[in-house]
Amino acid sequence: MGSRARLGRAAKAERAEFVHDARARTSSTVLLVLLCLLWYLSSALSSNTSKALMSRKKIETADGHIDRLPSIFPYPVTLTLVQFVFVNAFCYVGTRRSLLGDFVLSPRLVPLTAQRMREVGQISVFNVIGHALGSVALSRVPVSMVHTIKALSPLFTVLAYAYFFQVAYSRRTYVSLVPLMTGVVLACSTLSTSSDDVIGFAAALGSTFIFVAQNIYSKKLLKPADAVSTAPEKMDKINILFYSSACSVVLMFPMYLFYDAPRMAAYDAPPWTLRVFWLIFVNGVVHFAQNLLAFQVLTHVSPVTYSVANLFKRVFVILLAIVWFRQQVTLIQWIGIALTFVGLYMYNNTKAHQEKPNSAVLPIHMNNLQRAPPSARQQRTMRATSDVAVPVATPLFSLPPQ
């Protein structure tokens, strides 16, 4: 009887543990879906408010020609600088326990070592140029076109790794690039040879290339030889955003003085209306939220799953921008947009089958991938082994993939 009772209690405990694990996984999935939706929305609002500030509306003149009205804030460099300032300020406030109490985003700001300072500075150069070019592109061409062009990042990645690092890719990878390139060409078929379209297209293409170069540079050239000894304390997402945005502000300020400050001081400069201030404030807030949520999603999924989530984010941003600005999209452009995402899906699917985990080359935010909370049995095992000291190498400094 005693053994039968013990077996019954053991079976009951196993059932309770199974139910606990199922509930934990369900709550983790719901949290991930909510994070992705907020990430998509903040990204779309960031792009659309930037466009609303800098776009020049088209009007048809009496003689049938198309003219453009001046934008209410024609300063892409200044807008990019303001975005970095907002990110830096929110990150600083997010570490102040005196202001937020127990709701701080990070316990404290980690002091920068000389090595990390070099890493932050080098990556911030790419960050500044990439974001500035992105703002220039948004000021010239539609949001949907900018994000469609940015979908070419796998093409640049494959070509760069194959040419500079002699990385061999499968035939499936190269095949996936065909609908991707075809789709972008069709989506951009309505571009003219006007200065706005040419500059906007070139800026979007340049921004895409710069962010690909940033990702490659951080993975291949900034990997420390002995991460354990050179990086004793790991930087969390708030520290990464704080220091990268601070360095970006320093780098961008001379650009602001050279490009935008003289135009802003001119007598015919657009007035600073309440609408301009409101759009700038909203843009800064959602830009910070977009960066923070990108890190949050990365901590819940693998890099491959993040790529898929990023694909759906791009779809969401493009469709919302088309509705937001009532953009006229031709059938050829719709086919191009669809082909672009087919190519992206094929590329991500191919990468998922070929990619093997290698934590030594993953950026800092990809090294601690969280899954569903551990089961009771796993927790007991973790407690039993918690006294074992394991040297963990801190990977290099990096920002979320764009």
N, C-alpha and C positions, 0 to 999 in steps of 0.2 A: 504493500500500500504506500509506504514511504517513497519508494522509487517511482511509483506511478504518479504520485503527487508532484515530485520534483520535475518529472518529465512534462507534466501539465503546466507547471509554472514556467518552465523553460520555453515551451511552445507559445505560451501567452506572451512572454517577454519578446520572443522573436517576432510575433505578429505586431506587437506595439512598436517595435523598432522599424518594421517594414512600413507601417503607417506613418511613422515620424519621418522616415526618409522620403516617402512619396510626397508628403506635405511640404517638406523642405525643398524638394526639386521643383514642385509646382510654384511655390513662392519665388524661387530663384528665377524661373522662366518668366513669371509675371513681371518681376523687377526688371529683367533684361529687356522685355518688350516695351515697358514704360520708359526706360532709359533711351532706347533707340528712337521712340516716337518724339521724346523731348529733344534729342540730338538732331533729328531730321527737321523739326520745327524751328529750332534756334538757328540752324544752318541756313534754312530758307529765309528766315527773317533777316539774318545778317546780310545775305546777298541782295535781298529785295529792298531793304532800307538803304543800302549803299547805292543801289541803282536809282532809287527815288531821289536821293540827294544829288547825284552827279549826272543823271541822264539829261539829254537835250531832246525835248519833244519835237517830233516832226509835224510840220504844218504845210498845207498846200496853198501856194500863193495864187493871186488872181489870174496870173498867166499860165497856171498849171505846173509850175516848178515846185519841187519839194525843198522847203527850208527848215532850219532847226532853231528853236528858241533856246536862249541861254539857260544853263542849269542853275539851280538855286544854290549849289555848293560845288563849283567846278575845281575842286582841289583834292585829287586822289592821294597825293602824298600826305597832306594834312589829315585826311580821314584815316589813312593807315596808321599814322603817328598817334592819333586819338585812340584808335583801337588798342594799340599796345599800352597806352597810358591807362586805359580802363582795366585791362587784364592785370597790369602791375598793381594798380590800386586795390582791386578786389582781392587779389592774392595776399597782399599785405594785411588788409582788414580781416581776411579769413584766418589769419594766424593769431589775431589779437584776442586772447581769452578775456581780457578786461572789457571788451566790447560784446563778444558773442557768448561768453560763458562756456558751457559744455558743447556748444554747437560750432566750434571751430572746425575749419576745413583741414587744418594741419596743426600739430602740436606746436611747432616752431619753425623758424627759418634756419636751415642748416648752413653753417659758415662755408664759404667756398674755398676749396684748396686751389693751389696754383694750377694743377692739372685741369680741374673742373672749370676754372675761369677761362683757360684756353679753349676748352671744348665748347663752352657756352658762347664765347666770342666768335669762334669759327662757324658754328651752326647758325648763330644769329645773323651772320652776313647773308647766308642763303635765305633765311627767314624774312629778312627785310626786303631783299630784292624780289623774292617770290610774291610776297603780299602786296608790295607796291605795284608790280606789274599786273597782279590780279585786279587791283583797284582801277588802274588805267583801263584795263579791258572792260570792266563793268561800266565805266563811264562812256564807252564808245559803242559797244555792241550789246545785244540782249543777254540777260542772265542765262537763259536756256542755252544759248550758243557758247557762252564762256564755259559752262559746266560740261557741255558736250565735247568741246575741245580738250578740256582737262581729262577726259576719259582716255586720252591717248597716252597717259602715263605708263601703262604696261608696254607699249611699243618702245618708248624711250628706255625703259628699264631693260628690256630684252636686248636691244641694240647695244646699250652701254656695257652690260655684263658680257655679252658675246664678243664685243670688239676689244674692250680694255682689259677684261679679266679672263678671256678665253673660256667662258662658261658655255657648255654644250646644252642646247635645249632640244626637246623632242619635236617631232614633226607636228604633233597636236598643238604645241604651243604656237608655232609659226602659223598654222592653219587658223587658229583663233584670232590672230591679228588681222586676217583678211577682212572679215565682216566689220571689225573695229575700225580699220582705216577707211573702208568703203562708206560706213555709216557716217563718219565725221565729214567726209568729203560731200556727201549728199546733204547733210544737215547744214553745211556752210554754203550750199549752192546759191543762196540768195544774196550773198555778199557781193558788193560792188567794188569798184576801184576807188571809191571816195576815200578821203583821208581818214575819216572816222572808222570805216570798216577795215581798212588796211592796218591802221594802228591798233585797233581793238583785237583783230585776229592775231597779229604779231605779239601783242602783249599777253594774250591768253596762252599762246603757244610757248612763249618765253617763260611765263609763270609755271607752266606744267613741267618744262624742262628743268627749271631751277629746283623745284621741289623733288624731282626724281634725283637730281644731282645731290641734294641735301641728304636724302635717304641713303644713297650709295656711299656718300662720303662718311656719314656717321657710322655705317656698318663696317666699311672696309678700311678706312684710314684713321678712325679715331679709337679703334679697339686697343685698350691698354695691354701691355705685355704681361703685367702682373696686377690684375684688378684687385686682388685681396689686399695687397700691401699699399697700393696707391689710392684706393677708394674705401676707407674704413666704414663709412656711413652712407647708406643708400638715400638718394633724393626721391621724395615722393612727388606726386603730380603737381602739387601747389608750389613746391620749391622749384621744380623745373619751369613751370609757367612764370613764376616770379622773376627768376634770374634771366630767363631768355627774353622776356618782355622788357625788363630793365635795360639789358644790353641793346635790344632793338631800338628802344627810345633814344639812347645815346647815339646810335648809328644813324637814326633817321632825322635827328634834329638838324644837322647841317643840310640835309636834302631839303627839308622844309624851308630853311632860311634862303636857300638858293632858288628853289622852284616856285614855292607858293607864297612866301611872305611878301615879295614885291607886288604880286598881283592882288593880294588881299589888301594891301595898303593903297592901291590905285583908287582914283576918284570914282571910276565907273565900276567898281567891284560890286557884286550882288549884296544886298542888305542882309544883315543877320536877323532874320525873323524868328518868331516863337516856334514856327514849324521846323525851321532849320535846327534850332537847339533841341527840340523834342526828338527829331529823327536821329541826330547825333547821339543823344543819350540812349535811346532805344538800341541803336546800332552797337554802341559800346557794351551795353549790358548783354545783349544776345551773342555778341562775339565772344565775350568771356564765357558765357554759358556753353557755347558750341565747343570751345576748347576743353573745358572741364568735363563735359559729357563725353567727348571723344575718349578722354583718358578713362572715364568710368566704364565705358563699353569695353575698352581694351582689357581692363582688369577682370572682366567676366567671361571673355571668350578667347579663343586662339587667334593668332594672326590671320589665318585663312578665313575663319568665320567673320572676323572684323572686315576683311576685304569684301565679303558678300554683303555685310550690313552697309558698308560704305557705298556699294553699288546701288542698293535700294535707296540710300540717302540721296544719291545723285538723281535717281528717277524722281523722287519726291520733290526735290528742289526745282528741277526742270519743269515738271507739270504744274507746280504751284506758281512758278514765275510766269508761265504762259497764261494762266488764269488771272493772276494778279495784275499784269500789265496789258491784258487783253491782246496778246500778241497774235498776229495773223501768221499761221503756220501752214505752209503748202503741203500737199500730199508727199512730195519728194522729201521734204524735211522730216515729216513723220516717219517715213520709211528709213531715213538716215538715222534718226534717233533710236528707232527700234533695232536696227542693225548694230548700232554702237553698243547697246546693252546686251544684245545676243553675243557679240564678240567679247565683252567684258565677262559675261557669265561663263563662256567657254574657256576663257583664260583662267579665271578663278577655279573652275572645275578641274582643269588640267594641273594647276599648281597644287590643288588639294591632294591629288593622287600622287604627285611626285615629291612634295615637300616632306622632309623628315625633321623632327625636332632637334634643334641644336642651340641650346640656351647660351652658348658662348658667344654667338654672333647676334643675339636678339637685343634690341634696344631695352633700356631700363624698364620701360613701362610694359614690355611684353614678357618679362622674366618671371612674373608672379601671377599666373593665370588662375583665377578663382573659379571653382565649380560650385555645385550645390554644397551646402554645409555638410561636414563629415558626419557619418552615422555614429551611433553610440559606441559600437565596437571599434570604429576607427579612432574615436576620441580616447578610448581606453588605451589603445596602442600608442597614440601620440603622447599621452601622459606618461606612459611607461618609458618612452624613449626621449623625453624632453630634456634630460640632463646630458645627452650626448652632444658634444660640441662639433658642429659641422662647418668648415670654412666655406663661405658662400662668396663667390666673386661678384662684385658689383659691375654690371655691364656699363657700357658707355652712355653718355648723355644723349638723349634723343627726344624729338617731339613726335606727336601722333602723325601718321601718314595723312596727307591732305586728300 
